[in-house]
Amino acid sequence: MNFFYVYVLSYPDGRPFYVGKGTRNRYAFCGNAFAKRVANKIRRDGGEVGITIFPCPNETTALERERHLVRFYGRRDNKTGLLCNLSDGG
């Protein structure tokens, strides 16, 4: 059985930069290429990427929570917010 969750990657100051859905250690891959570049820069500058994990009872709930968080924080590419996400999630 898979353990589903939603994860939020954050700058050292706590500002989120990516939201994703995963199982196992998916959060460790830092999302899309844009988010990976942000995470690598944080590490190069001596910082740590923050990771917050929200456990979900099933995949459907995880997808809904991912969409909700992407809407809440907004996306950089469409000028609605902070995230490196390139889609609305789900």
C-alpha positions in Angstrom: 0.0 0.0 0.0 1.3 3.5 -0.9 1.5 6.3 1.7 0.4 9.4 -0.2 1.3 12.9 0.9 1.6 16.5 -0.3 4.9 18.2 0.3 5.9 21.9 0.3 9.5 22.9 -0.4 10.5 26.2 1.2 13.3 28.7 1.3 15.3 28.9 4.5 13.1 31.8 5.6 10.0 29.7 5.3 8.6 31.0 2.0 7.3 28.1 -0.1 8.6 27.7 -3.7 7.1 24.3 -4.8 4.2 22.1 -3.9 4.0 18.5 -5.0 2.2 15.1 -4.4 4.2 12.1 -3.6 4.8 8.6 -2.2 8.0 7.2 -0.6 10.8 9.7 -1.0 9.4 11.8 -3.9 10.0 15.0 -2.0 13.8 14.5 -2.3 13.7 15.0 -6.1 12.6 18.7 -5.7 9.8 18.7 -8.3 10.3 20.2 -11.7 13.5 21.6 -13.3 12.7 25.2 -12.1 12.3 24.0 -8.5 15.5 21.9 -8.7 17.4 25.1 -9.8 16.0 27.0 -6.8 16.8 24.1 -4.4 20.4 23.9 -5.8 20.9 27.6 -5.4 19.7 27.5 -1.8 22.2 24.7 -1.1 25.1 26.5 -2.9 24.4 29.5 -0.8 24.8 27.4 2.4 21.1 27.1 3.2 18.7 24.2 3.7 15.6 23.5 1.7 12.6 23.3 4.1 10.3 20.3 3.6 6.8 20.1 5.1 4.8 16.9 4.5 1.1 16.6 4.8 0.0 13.0 5.0 -3.1 12.1 3.1 -5.4 9.0 3.5 -5.5 8.4 -0.2 -4.3 9.7 -3.6 -7.6 11.5 -4.3 -7.2 13.6 -1.1 -3.5 14.2 -1.9 -4.4 15.5 -5.4 -7.1 17.8 -3.9 -4.8 19.2 -1.3 -2.0 19.8 -3.9 -4.5 21.8 -6.0 -5.6 23.7 -3.0 -2.1 24.7 -1.9 -1.0 25.7 -5.4 -4.1 27.9 -5.6 -3.4 29.3 -2.2 0.3 30.2 -2.8 -0.1 30.9 -6.5 2.4 30.3 -9.4 5.2 32.5 -10.6 4.8 31.6 -14.3 1.3 33.0 -14.4 2.1 35.9 -12.0 -0.4 34.7 -9.3 2.1 34.0 -6.5 5.3 32.4 -5.2 5.6 28.8 -6.5 7.8 27.3 -9.2 4.9 25.0 -10.2 4.1 25.0 -13.9 0.6 23.6 -13.4 -2.3 23.9 -11.0 -1.5 20.4 -9.6 -3.7 17.4 -9.4 
